[in-house]
Amino acid sequence: MTKNLIYFSQSAELFEGPIFDSKHQLLYFVSILDALVYCYNPNTKEILSVKLDSPTSNVYLISEKIVLAASKNGFYEIDFNTLKSTFKFQIDIEDNVRYNDGIEDAAGRYIIGTMGYPEVVNGIANVYSYHNGESKVIIKNTTISNGLAFTADNKTLYFIDTPTKKVAKYNYDIETGNVEFIDYVIEFNEDGSPDGMSIDKDGMLWIAEWGGSCVSQWNPSTGKKINEITLPFTNVTSCCFDDESNLYITTAKNGEELSYNNGSGLFQVKLN
């Protein structure tokens, strides 16, 4: 296993939301509080960025170097060919929340959770689904809506509301986009709290641990931890796979002191 620090910022507080475009071999991620969306080319090592006007949490793929980014003030299409952004739509959310993690389902629905902003408030958030100009709430009364992952058959959605320190399992209806809560399948009992999440080809969950300095691998069928990848950053925020099953991981700053292991970083971990 090889860990490479690809990009590091001492000033950025919160790198998040990595997503890999396998078709065009590009990685996208965000710096939430800086309202920055990044495009990283692993082949050329080029990193481009576009700044929006409010906290920006999540990216959806559209086409080559074109993405949809969720910011507090709405969803923007970003063209990294021109470094321009265009407002597309907004969901009706409260003024005291912002968007957090999101995912696109196999039918093209944009699913995204919220959390209190600038202050976290218990139960104030929701998880929304947006499709063809209409939105609906699919999970209610969350606090810090975080990791989302679908099984390969699109029948199961895993979801993390970070303060619960648990991973919830939902039945998912791909025809309607509705969810049904089944049970909690994983519980965290140590320092780390579950944050962003990805699922591998075998259906195992890889979960970034805020406060835990690692990404841990879990079997959702048994609730058991299989493995973990430690990092020199306390707050690990999210992760995603490329098409060679290598892992990209984002981290966040921990407090005010500036040092190598106290900023926001993007790692690539070669697992094979």
N, C-alpha and C positions, 0 to 999 in steps of 0.2 A: 504494500500500500504506500503510495506517494502522495504527500500533501503539498500543494503549491499555493502560495499566497499570490493571487493574480493582481489584486488591486486593494489599496489601503488608503484610508483617509482619517487623519487625526481629528479633523473638524466635523466630519459627518457623524451624526448621532445614531442613525438607524438605517442600515442597509437591510433590504427585505425583498421578498417576492421574486426570486430567480425563476425563470422559465426558459427552456431550451427549444429553439426552433430547429428540429431535426432536418427538415427539408432544405433549409438555407444555411444550416450550420452557424447559427448565431445565438448568443445568450443575452437575455434582457434581465435587468433587475432595477430596483428603485432605491433612492435615498428619501425615505418618507417625509421627514420634517424639512428637508431642503427642497422638496417638490421636484426632484430630479429623476428622470428616467434615463437609464444607461443601455447602450447596445454594445456588446463585446464580441469581437470576432476572434475565436480561438486560433484561427489559422494565421492571421496577420497581426494579432495582438492589439489591433486598433480598438479604442474605447471612445464612443461618441456619447454625448449627453444632450438632453433637451430639458429645459426648465419650464414647469407650469406655474400656476399662481396660487396653489394651495397644496396641503399635504397629499402626497400621491403614493398609493399603496400597492397597486396591482396592475399587471399587464396581461392582455390577451393578444394572441397572435392573429394577424390578418393576412399579410403576404410578405414578400421579401423586404425587410427593413421598414415595414409598416405595421404598427401595433395600435391597440386601443388601451389607453391608460386610465385608471380610475383615480380621480382626485376629489377632494372634498367638494369642490365647486362643480363637479360634473365629469363626464367621460369624454376624453379627447383622443382623436386619432392623431398619431405622431408618425411623421414620415422622416426616417433617418437619412433618406437620400437628400432631402432639402433642409432638414433640421427645423421643420415647421410643424405646428400643432393646430388642429381644428376642432372646435367644440362639436360634439355629436348629440349628446343627450344627458339628462339628469334624472335620477330616481328621487322620489319624494321622501327625503330623510330629514330628521330633526336637525336644527341648527347646532345642537350641542353634541353631535356625533360626527365621526369621519369614517370613511371606508377602511377596511383592513384586508385580510386575505380573500382571494377569490379563485374561481376555477370556471372553465367552460365545459358544459356537458356535451355528450355525443350528438345531441340534437341542435347545438349551437346556442343554448341558453347561457347567459352570463350570470353566474352565481357569485354573490359577494356578501361578506359580513361587515358589520359595523362595530364601533366601540365608542365610548364617550370621549369627547375632545372639546376643550383642552384637558378636562378632568375625566378620569375613569369613574363611572357610576354603575353600581350593581344593577343588572337587569334592564338597562336602558337600550340595549342594542338588539339587532335582529340579523337574520340572514335572508337576503333577497334573491329572487330570480327575475331576470329581465330577458324578454324575447319579443321581437316584432313590435316594439314600441310600448309594451305593457310590462308592468312589474307586479310582483306579489311577494308577500312574506312567506317563507317556507319553514323557518325556525325562529321562534319568538323568545324574547326576554333573555338574551344572552348578555354577557358583560364584556368580554374581549374575544370577539369572534375571530378564530384563527384558522389552523390548518384544515384543508378540505382535500379529500382524495376519493376517486371512484375506483371500484373494482373493474376488471377488464370486461365483464359482462354488463356493466352499467346498471346492475341491480342493487348495488350497495354503495352508500355514501358514508364515509367516515368524516367526523367533524370534531374539532377541538374548541371548546370554550375555556381559555387558558386557566382562569381561577379555579375551575373545578378539578384541575390536575387529572383529567380523565379524557379518554377518547370515546366518543359516542358512535354507535352504529345505527344507521337508518336504512330501511328499505327505500329504494328510489324507483319511481315509475318514469321511465324515459319518455313515455307517450304524453303524460300530463305534467311532468316536472314536480310532482308532489312527493313528499317524504313522510315516512312513518317511523317514529322512534322505536328501536328494538331493545337496546341495552347499552350499558357501558362495557367496553371490551378490554380496555387497558387503564391502569391507574398508576400514577407516579407517586412514589412514597419517599423520594429523596429530595435533594435541594433543587434540582431542575424542574421547571414547569414546561409543559408541552406548548410549543409555539407553531411554526410552520411544519408542513408535513408533505411527504411524497410517498408513492407506492411503487414497488419494483415489479418486475415481470412475474415473480413468484407470489405476488399478493402480500408481501411483507411491507410493513409500514416503517418508514424512516422519518424520525421526528426530531426536529431541532429543539434543544433544551435551553430555554432562557434561564440563566443562573446556574446552568449545569455544565457548561464548557464542553458540550459534546452534541453529536447527533447519534441517537440510539435507534437500533433496529428491533422491531417487535413483530411477533406473530399474533395477529388479531384473533385468530381462532382459539389460541390458548391463553392469550394475555401475558405471555412471557417475553422478556427481553432476550434477544439472541446475541446482540453485539453492540458495540459503541465505538465511535470515532471521536477521540478527544481533540480539542483545539485550544490554542493559547489565548482564547477570548472567553470571558465569562458568559456573555449573553449571545447565544447562538440563535438565530432568528428563523431561518428557513433553509430548504434544500430542494434540489431537483436533479434529475438524471439527464445525461446526454444520450445519444443513440448507441453509445458503446458501453452503457451502464456505468459510466463514471459519474461522480457526484459533484455538483456545485453547491457551495454552502455560503450563506451570508451571515454576518455577525454585526453586533451593535456595540456602541460605546457603553462603558460602565463607569458612571460618575463623571467628575470634572477633570481629574488628573490626566495629562497627556503622556502617553507612553506607547511603545510598540503594541502591547497587548491591551490597550485601552482606547480603541477607536473602532471604526467600522471597516470590515474587511470582506473580500470575496475570495474564497478558496476553491480550487479544484482538487478533488481527491480521486486518484486513480485506484480503483478497487481491484482491478484484474492485473 
